[in-house]
Amino acid sequence: MKTKNIILAACSGVILAASLNSAPVMAEEKSYSAKEREDGKFCARVEVKIGYTTVKRTKCRTLKEWEEAGYVVSAKEED
């Protein structure tokens, strides 16, 4: 029983080290088109991950806030 515990402890250390050393997964970059509101914020319908599901939600931010959040947003031309 002691040998089993030693092997288990050694394996868990190797697995932990491997998981800490792995490279982070990079999200694919998506660009969105936003419509400007009267208050200077830009609203865009973006994908948001909720749990294991991805849904679309409308978010309103300034262009600087969009950039800081990691989004690529351009102003939509109004007709």
C-alpha positions in Angstrom: 0.0 0.0 0.0 2.9 2.4 0.7 4.4 1.8 -2.7 1.0 2.7 -4.3 0.9 6.0 -2.4 4.4 6.9 -3.5 3.7 6.2 -7.1 0.4 8.2 -6.9 2.2 11.2 -5.3 5.0 11.1 -7.9 2.5 10.9 -10.8 0.4 13.8 -9.5 3.5 15.9 -9.2 4.4 15.3 -12.8 0.8 16.0 -14.0 0.8 19.3 -12.0 4.1 20.3 -13.4 3.0 19.6 -16.9 -0.2 21.6 -16.5 1.6 24.6 -15.1 4.1 24.5 -17.9 1.6 24.4 -20.8 1.1 27.4 -23.0 -2.1 29.4 -22.6 -4.8 29.0 -25.2 -5.2 32.1 -27.3 -8.7 33.1 -28.3 -9.3 33.9 -31.9 -9.5 37.5 -32.6 -12.9 38.7 -33.9 -13.9 42.2 -35.0 -17.3 43.7 -34.4 -19.1 46.7 -35.9 -20.6 49.1 -33.3 -23.3 51.8 -33.5 -22.6 55.0 -31.7 -25.1 56.2 -29.1 -25.8 59.9 -28.2 -23.7 59.5 -25.0 -20.6 58.6 -27.0 -20.6 54.9 -26.3 -20.6 52.3 -29.0 -23.0 49.3 -28.8 -22.1 46.0 -30.5 -23.5 42.5 -30.4 -20.7 40.3 -29.2 -20.2 36.7 -28.3 -20.0 36.1 -24.5 -19.1 32.8 -22.9 -21.5 31.8 -20.1 -20.4 28.5 -18.6 -19.9 26.1 -21.4 -22.1 28.0 -23.8 -21.4 31.0 -26.0 -24.3 33.5 -26.5 -24.6 36.9 -28.2 -25.2 40.0 -26.0 -25.3 43.7 -26.8 -22.6 45.6 -24.9 -22.1 49.3 -24.9 -18.7 50.8 -24.1 -16.4 53.6 -25.3 -13.9 52.7 -28.0 -11.1 52.8 -25.4 -13.1 50.4 -23.1 -13.6 48.0 -26.0 -9.9 48.0 -26.8 -9.0 47.4 -23.1 -11.4 44.5 -23.0 -9.6 42.9 -25.9 -12.1 43.5 -28.7 -11.5 45.0 -32.1 -14.5 47.3 -32.8 -15.1 49.8 -35.6 -17.8 52.4 -35.8 -20.7 51.4 -38.1 -21.5 53.9 -40.8 -25.0 55.2 -40.5 -27.2 55.6 -43.7 
